């Protein structure tokens, strides 16, 4: 059954790739054997990497990531943390204080290509390899490596003995081939943030003390030898014995594992094709048990709304350092309130759709991963806890606060190059999430929902970029959306519209709107009458070259003439007297990220009147 599933997934990947013939993908097939010493926190390993060059280019070099080298005094991560204005509280100056036995490192002992020695040089977290012969297009070559490594004290994401008492969180732990795509090599040094990798298959054997429970990416191949909750068969292990755990992971772009002798291991079914595994310790108040059915519901909601998760397993692993996503697994902080545990589990598992399966270059386009995940997290959390509040209110508030701080930078900024951590995190997470919710305002909610599912199904396993997403939404909506990405992603222009004037002209009413902010948008202007009726005066933006279909939110939508972006004002007439009008509001749905909502409503509200969510007094 497992072999059949792997074959089906491989065929699915091939068919998906064939649908986009101009977007080739490199391929990597890893085989690794690791011998781990839990007394010294060091390990040795062999790695066989079969690399397929599907590009039209000839390669004379290749590059590996050696992520653990970042955890050494004087590394780029260390210096960056000590010089940035607002350092991550988890890092600060902790790296520079590590001793020789506490640092992390990865050392290559030997490297061959097709049996021939290669020349290589270590530059911090990057291994630069000069090839003995070029890699021609459409050819396959084998790299054999011997390496050794030391696990650092946990500073960020990876390491040993974290604050929650987990012995090993093993992320970014092996020499990993850098990605080469249509833009070239992406051999970025590891500074702090995001990752990008090659689609491939992993066959990993981990040998370590038998008392440890291991959680990992992929499917365990020898459960009856292992026990530890993977098999119903009773298995006993002698004290001091070593045990080899064998995992296979198809069609992923990374591999993570964690180990602790006190892990509890639960397995809960989502359906006949998906099991969720939970690894945790010290759950004295049963929050993990309470979280598990909510995690199941999260996967069901995501499968229905955004597309089917294709693997048969996913693991939620207590790791003790916030939360970080990986293929088929996540490492999360395991303590705190139930709400916090559910929230981090939901967020990190949703990355399975927007990063682990779509695989954008999140170093360049973090907002396409973190922002899209934040949007879906907000939607799922509202459903899980039956909240009637606007689920995206905090994202909008966070974005507006960043703008007002003067620290905002364009979303086109590389993740490592933001001047402040605040600008990165609010931009990638909050502004990225607002990007999607606001897009549902531009194209209409039903069109948006169809577009999101189409985006996932057409671009999974293919590293989409912003234009790929835009083109999906343009095809689904029939609208031109260049202007939206150009301004929202490429600049820090803001949106601000207002109702400038409402006046009685005989038995009619004239309304004048003004664009105050530099970024133009289409507008829903909802007129409510004292007799209980309502109409939406929908004003498309001229450069959209079309309009969204009427949304079910409004029973009566009146299509107005386009508003060209260069005109600062727009006027229209209502064929009813001013005395009949109870209220006029720009975007009462609050999907528009208008910076000042106080001028969006007529008549303006008294200071003691309850506001729409987000309105300023």
N, C-alpha and C positions, 0 to 999 in steps of 0.2 A: 504493500500500500504506500509506504514511504517513497520507494523508488518511483512508483507511478506518479505520485504527487510532484516529485522533483522534475520528472519528465514533462508533466503538464505545465509547470511553472516556466521551464526553459522554453517550451514551445510558445507560451504566452509572451515571454520577453522577446523572442525572435519575431513574432507577428507584430508586436507593438513597434519594434524598431523598423520593420519593413514598411510600416505606415508612414515613416518620416525618412525617406531615403537620403535626404541631404544632411541629416544629423547623425553621423556615424558615432559609435561609442567604442572606446578602447575596452579591452577585456583583460581580467586578471584572474588567475586560478592559483590560490594559495594552498600549500600543504605545510603545516608547521608542527614540529614536535618540541615540546617545552618541558624541561626538567626544573622544577621550582623548589627552592630551599626556604622553608618557612622560618628557619632560625636566623639566617643571614639576610633574608628578604631579597635574595638574588636569584637569577635564573639564567640558564643557558638554553639556546634554541637553534634549531635548523629550520630554514625556510626554503622551500622550492616554489618559485613563482613562474608560472607559464604566462607570458605576456603576449597578447595579440594586438598588433598594430593595425587597426581597421581604418586608420586615417589615410589620406592621399599623400602624406608627407614621409620623407626619409628622416629618421631620428639618429643623431650622432651621440646624444647623451640621454641619460635618464636620471631622475631624481627620486630619492626616498625621503620621507619624513622620519625623523628621530625625535619624537615628541618629548620623551622623558628628559632629554638634554636641557629642556627649558627650566628644569627645577635644580639649577645650580647658581650659586652667587655669580653675579656679573652677566647672566644671560640676558637676552633681549626682553624676556618676560619680566625678569627681576628689575631691570633698569626702568622699563616702561611703568611698572607698578609704583616705583619709588619717585617717578618724576611727573606722572599725570596729576592733574589738579584734584581729581576726586577718585582716588584708588579704590578698587574693590576691597571691601573690608575683610574678605576671606584671604586676600593675598598680602596687601600692604607691603611691609618690609620683611615678611617671613622667609622668603627664599634666601636673602642675603645672610640670614642667621643659621642656615642649615650647615651641619657638620659633614665631614666626608662620608660618614656612615648613614646620613639622613638624606643626602642629595639623591636625585635620580640621574640615571645615565643609560644610554644604549651604545654599545661598542661593537662595531663590525669586525669580526676576526678574520673572515675570508669572504670573497664574493667572486663568483664565476658566471660568465655568460656562455651558454652552450659548451660548458666544460673548459672554457679559456679564462684565465685571470683577467680582471679588468682593473683599471686605475680609478681610484676614488679619493675624494677629499671630504672631510667633515667640516661643514660651516655651521656651527651651532646646532640647530635642529634640522638641518638639511644635509643629506649625503649626495654630493655631486659625483656622478659616475660617467667616466669617459669610456665609450664602447670600443672594443677591439675591431669590430666591424659594424657598419651602419645597420640599423633596423629598417628594412625596406617596407613600403606600403603592402598591406595584406599578407604580412608574414608573422610567424609565431616563433618566439624564442624563450629559452628557459634560463632563469637566474637562480643560482644556488648560493645560499648565504649561511654562514655560521655567525652567531652573535651572542652577546651576553648583556645583562642589564641588571640594574638595581632599582628597586621600587622606592620612591621618595616618601617621606612623611607626607600625608595628604595636605596639599595646599589648595589645589583647585582640580576638581573632577577625578583625577587619578591619585593613587597613593595608598599608604598603609596607615592603620590605626587612627581613623578619623574621630571626630568629636562624639560620634554616636557609637563608637566601639566596634565598628566593622573592621576586620583585619585587613582585607584587600579589596580595593575598588580598582579594577584593572582596565582603564580606558586609555587609548592612545599608547598602547604598551608594546607594540611590535613595529619593526621597520616596515613602513607602508609606502608603496609606490605612489608618487604624485600623479595627479590627473593631467592628461594632455587632451585638449579638446580643440574645437574650431578656432579658439582664440590663442592656442599655444599651451605652453607649460604653465602650471599653477603651483610652483614650488615656493609657496609663501612660508616664511619662518613662523614658528608658533609663538605668538605674542600673548594671546589670552582667549581669543574668541571662537571663531567658527571653523568648520571643516568642509572638505570637498574630496570625493574619492571616486575610484573606478568601480564600475559594476563588475562583480565577479562571484566566484564560488570559494568558500573556505572549508578546509578540512583540517581541524585543529585537535591535537592530542596534548592534554595538560596533565603532567604527572606531578603530584604533590602529596603531602601527608594525608592519609586516609581518613583522618578525623574531620577533615574540612568538607563542607557542603559547597558545591560550585554551581553558580547560576551563570548562564552565558547566552550570547547570540546563538541561534541554530537549534538543531535537534540532537539530543543525546543518542548516540548509536549503541551504547552498551549499558542500558539501564539495569539489567539483571545482575551485572557485576558490581554496579555502583550502589544501588539501594538509595538511601537518603531521600526518600519520597518520590523518586523517579520510577520505582518499581514496587508492585505489591508483594514481591518476593522478599522474604526476610534475608538480609545480607549482614554478616558480621565481619569486622575488620580488626586485625591485630594491632595493638598499640605500636606506634612507630613505623607501621607498614606504609608504603606509598601506593597510590592508586592512580591509574590513568583514566582520565575522562576524555571521551572521544566525541567531538561535536562536528556536525556538518551543517553549513548554512549556504543555501543557494541564492544567487541573484541579490547580493547585498553589497554595500560599499564600505563596510567596516565590521569589526568584530570586537565585542566587549565581554568581559567576564568579571565576576566578583566571587570572593570566597570567605567563609567564616565557619568555625566549628559549631556555632550556636544558631545558625539559620534555621528557622522553621520554614517548611515548604508546603504551600497549599496549591491545589490545582482546581480551577473552576471552569466549567464549560460556558462558552458564549453560544455555540451551536455545534452541530455535528462536525463542522470543519474548522473549529478554532477553540483552543484551550488557552486560558490565562494562567500563568504561573506566578505565585507571589512568594518572595523570599524576604524574611524579616526576623528580628529578634526583640526580645524584651517587650512584647506587646501586652503590658499588664492591664490596659484598659480597653483592649479589644477594638481599637480603632481600625486596625488592618482588617479584621473580620467584617466590620461594618462597611469598610470601603469596598470590599471585593464585589458585592452585587452592583454597586454604583459604577465600578469599572466595567463590568459586563454590559450595563446599559449604555455606557459611553461608546463602546465598540459597536453596539447595535445601531445607535443613532448615527454614528459616523459612516457605517456601512450603507445605511439607507440614504443618507443625505449627500455624501461626497463620493462614494464609490467603495467597492469591496476590498477590504484588507486581504491580500492574497496568500499569506502564509498560514500555517496551521497552529502557530504558537506565538505567544508574546509573554515576556517576563517583566514583572515590576519588582525591582530589587532595591532593598534598602542600601543606600550608599553613603549617606551622611553629609552630602555637600550640595544642598539646594536640589536641583534636578537637571539632568542632562540626558538627551535622547541618543539612542543608538539603534541600529537595525535589530528588530525583533525583541528589543529590551530597552529598559531605562534604569538609570541609577537615580534614586530620589532620597531626600531627607525623610526619615521614617517616623519622626516624633512630632508632637504638636497636636493641634485640634483636629477633629474629624474633617472639618471644612478645609483646612490647610492640606491635609493628606489627600483628600479627594481632588482638590484643585491642582496640586502638582502632578498627581497621577494622570488626570485628564489632559493637562497641558502637554506633558511629555509623551503620552501615548498618541496624541493627535499629530505629533511630529512624524509619526509613521506614515501619514499621508503626505504631508507637505515637504518633508525632507528625506525620509528614508526610502520613499517610493518615487517621488518626483525628482529629488536629488538636485535642486538648484545649487549653483555655486553660492553658498550662503555667506562666504567671505565678501563677495561683491554685492549680493542681493539678500542681505539678512532679512529685510522686510518681507520678502516673498516666503520666507520660512517662519520666522518668529511672528511676523504680523498676521499671516494667514492662520497660523496656529492659534494666536491670541483671539482672532475673530471667532474661529470655530469653538475654542474653549468657552468663550463667553456665551455662545449659543447653547452649547451642551450643558454647561453649569446651570443656566436658567431653566432648562428642561428637567435636569436632575432634581433641582430643588424647588420646582414649580414657582419660580419668581415671576412676578408681573412687572417688576421694574425694568427699565431699559437696560439690557445686559451689557451694553457698550458705553454706558455713561462714564465709567472710570477711565476708559481709554481716551474718550474725548476730553475729559477734564485734564488728564495727564498731558495730552498733546497741547492743549491751550496754555497750560502752565509752562511748558517748555518754550513755547513761542514768546510768552511774556517775559521769560527769563533772559532772552537774548542769546541763548546758547544753541539754538537749533541749527543743524547743518543739513544739507540736502541728503536724501536717501541714496543718492548715487555715491556717497562717500564709502570707501572700503571700510569694512568693520574694524580693522585694526588702526585706522587712521583718524578716527573721530578725536576731537580735542578733549572731550570729556566722556566719562562713562555714562553720564546722564543723557547726553545728546544721543549716544549710541542706543542705549536701552529704551528710552522713550521713543526715539525715532523708529527703531526696528520693531518693537513690540506694539506700542500704542498707535503711532502714526501709521504703521503698516496695517494694523487692525482697522483703523478708521478708513484707510484706503478701500478696503472691501465693503464695509458697511455703507460708505458713501457711494461706492459704485452701484450698490443695489438701488440707491436713490436715482442715479443717472439712467440706468437701463431698465429699472423695474425689478421688483423682488422675484417674480416667477422666472423672468429671463435670466436673472443673476443666478438663481439656484440651478437652472439647467446648465448654464455656462460653467459653474464650478464643477459639476459632475463630468461634463464633457472635457474640461481641462485635465482632470485627474485621469480619465480613461484614455485620452489621446497622448498624454505626455508622461505617463509613469514610465520609469526606467530610461528617461532620455534627457535629463538635465535641462529643463526649459529655462529660458531667460525672460525678462519682462515683456519683450515684444511677442514672444510665443503666447503668453497669457493674454496680452492685449488683443491679438488676432483671434483667439478663441472667443472672447467677449464681443468683438466686432462682428464676427460671423453669426453669433447667436442673437445679437441685438439688431444688426443691420445699421449700426451707428459707427461714426468715426470717433476714435477715442485717443488719438495721438495727443491732443491738447491736454487731456487729463493726466497722462503719465508725464508729459513734458513739465507741467507746472507742479503737480503734487509730489512727484518723485525727484525731478531734476532741479527744483528750486525750493526756496523757503517762502514763496508767495503765500499770502493768506486770503481767506474768504471772508468777506463782510458785506452783507446786503442790508438795506434798511427801507422802511416805508417812509418816504420823505414827506408826502402830502396826501391827504384825503379830503376832498372838498365836494360840497353839494353844488350841482349845476342844474337848477330846476328840479325835475323829477328823476334826475340821474346823478351818479356819483363818479367823480374822476379820482383815479389813484395814480400817484407817481412813485416809482421805486428808484432807488439809487444803488449803484455799485461803488462801495467805499474801498474794499480790499482790491488787490491787484489780480487775484485769480478769479476768472469768470466761471459761472456755473449755470445750468438750467434751474428754473425755479418752479416749485409748487406754491401757489399763493391761494390759500383756502379762505373763502368768504363764507361766514356763518351768519344766517339771518335770524331775526327775532321770532319768526314763525316756525323755527326748528329745521328748516332746510339748509343745505350746504352745497357749495360747488367749489371745485378746484380749478383755478385758472392756471393752466400749465403752460409755461413759457420755455420753449426749447432754446438751447444755445445754437446760434446759426452754424458754427463750425462742427456741430455734431452731424450735420447733413441728414437729419431725420428726427424722430421723436420716440420716446418710450411708449409702449402700449398703456392705456389707462389701467391703473392699479385698483384692486378690489377695495382698498382702504377708503376710496372716495366714490360715492354712488354716482356723482355727476362730475365729469371732467370736461372742461371747455378748452380746446386747443387754441392757443394764442399765436400770434405771429412771432417769428424768431427774434431773439435779442442778439445783435452783433456785439462782440466783446469790446470794441473800441468806444461804444456809446456809454457814457456814465449814467444815463437815466433812461427809464422806460415807463411810458404811461399807457393806461387803458381806461375805458369807461364801463361802468356797471349800469345796466338799464333798470335800476331801482333807486329810490330815494335814499339818502344817507340815513334817514330815520329808521329805515328797515334793517340796517346793518348792525349786527351785534358785535362782530369781531372780524378782523382781517389778520391772517397770520402767514408769514413766510415759513414754509416747511414745518408744520406742527409735528411731523414724524421725527424731527430732530436728527435726521441722518446727515444733514448738511453741517459741515464743521465750521459754521459761522462763528467768528471770533467774538462778536458782540450781539447777544440775543435780545438786548433791551430795546432795540429799535426794529425788531422783527414783528411786532404786534401792534395793531391799532384797535381800539384806543390804547395808549400806553397805560400800564397798570399802576395803581397806587402802590406805595412802598410796602404796605402791610398785606398785599394780596399774594396768596400762594403762587409760586412760579411754575412754569413748565420746567422739567428737569434740565438744568444747565443754564437757565436764564439768569442774568445778573440783575440785582436790584439797583 
